[in-house]
Amino acid sequence: MPDIDFNIHKIFVEGTTDQGLIQFILEEKFDQEFENDAAINTAIVDCKGWKNLGDKLKLFDTTKRVEEGGINLIIFDADSKQNHGGAEKRKQELLGVTSGIKVKCEIFLFPDDGHDGDLEDFYCSCFKNEML
């Protein structure tokens, strides 16, 4: 797979654990190479919580990214109603933050892009119940 141009495409994640997982997947499964930590942080942006996504909007809509058809991939936790989230609610909140920008946004919510939960629920789903 050819290297992804992260000046054009960006991945926004909720925290450092998510950033590490996405980095691992890109490096190990898609042969993506990162020169250093700065390259990783430019490609996979740690928002330090879903509520801070709006603070990163200046990275979303640069002229070059609009002209080149850039894509913003947003990978956050769906969370649950107990912590003021839930898959549908969180998706609507994120769409509200990104509405009006010209660069396409795609959203994936852990654990499976349809149910309430988080990255840790995703990890647990990777193992058989007997192993937990």
C-alpha positions in Angstrom: 0.0 0.0 0.0 1.4 3.4 -0.9 2.0 5.9 1.9 -1.0 8.0 2.8 -0.5 11.7 2.4 -1.3 13.0 5.9 -1.0 16.6 4.7 -4.2 15.8 2.8 -5.9 13.1 5.0 -6.0 13.2 8.8 -7.2 10.8 11.5 -8.6 12.3 14.7 -8.7 10.2 17.9 -9.8 10.7 21.4 -6.6 9.9 23.3 -3.1 8.4 23.3 -4.3 4.8 23.6 -6.4 5.2 20.4 -3.5 6.9 18.7 -1.2 4.0 19.6 -3.7 1.5 18.3 -4.2 3.3 15.0 -0.5 3.8 14.6 0.1 0.1 15.2 -2.6 -0.9 12.7 -1.2 1.4 10.0 2.4 0.3 10.5 1.8 -3.4 10.9 -1.1 -4.1 8.6 -0.8 -1.4 6.0 3.0 -0.9 5.9 2.6 2.8 6.6 5.9 4.3 7.8 6.2 7.3 10.1 9.6 9.1 10.3 9.2 10.3 13.9 6.7 11.3 16.6 6.0 14.6 14.9 4.9 12.7 11.8 2.7 10.5 13.9 1.1 13.4 15.7 0.5 15.2 12.4 -1.2 12.1 10.9 -3.1 10.8 13.9 -4.2 13.8 16.0 -4.9 13.1 19.7 -7.7 15.4 20.6 -7.4 14.6 24.3 -11.2 13.9 24.6 -14.1 14.1 22.3 -15.2 17.6 23.6 -11.9 19.0 22.2 -12.5 18.0 18.6 -13.8 21.6 17.8 -10.4 22.9 19.0 -8.8 21.1 16.0 -11.0 22.6 13.3 -8.2 24.6 11.9 -6.6 21.3 10.8 -9.8 20.2 9.1 -10.4 22.7 6.4 -7.1 24.0 4.9 -7.3 25.1 1.3 -4.9 22.4 0.1 -7.0 19.7 1.8 -10.2 21.0 0.3 -8.7 21.2 -3.2 -7.1 17.8 -3.0 -10.2 16.0 -1.6 -8.9 15.4 1.9 -10.7 13.1 4.3 -11.0 13.5 8.1 -11.4 10.1 9.8 -12.8 10.6 13.3 -12.4 7.6 15.6 -13.8 8.1 19.0 -15.7 6.2 21.8 -19.4 6.0 21.6 -19.5 6.0 25.4 -22.8 5.2 27.2 -25.8 7.0 28.6 -24.2 6.7 32.1 -21.3 9.0 31.0 -23.5 11.3 28.9 -22.9 9.6 25.6 -24.2 6.7 23.6 -23.6 5.8 20.0 -26.4 7.9 18.4 -25.9 10.9 20.7 -22.2 10.9 20.2 -22.4 10.6 16.4 -24.9 13.6 16.4 -22.6 15.6 18.6 -19.6 15.0 16.4 -21.6 15.7 13.2 -22.6 19.0 14.9 -19.0 19.9 15.5 -18.0 19.1 11.9 -21.0 20.6 10.1 -20.1 23.3 7.7 -16.5 22.2 7.0 -15.6 21.5 3.4 -13.3 18.5 3.9 -15.2 15.2 4.1 -15.5 13.6 7.5 -16.1 9.9 8.3 -16.9 8.9 11.8 -16.2 5.5 13.5 -17.2 5.0 17.1 -15.7 2.3 19.3 -16.6 -0.5 20.1 -18.2 -1.4 16.8 -19.7 1.8 15.2 -23.2 0.9 16.3 -23.4 0.2 20.0 -22.6 2.1 23.2 -19.1 1.5 24.6 -15.5 2.4 24.2 -12.1 1.2 23.1 -11.8 -1.1 26.1 -15.0 -2.8 25.1 -13.6 -3.3 21.6 -10.5 -4.9 23.2 -12.6 -7.2 25.3 -14.6 -8.3 22.2 -11.4 -9.6 20.7 -11.1 -12.4 23.2 -13.2 -15.4 24.0 -15.2 -15.2 27.2 -13.3 -18.1 28.7 -10.1 -15.9 28.5 -11.5 -13.0 30.4 
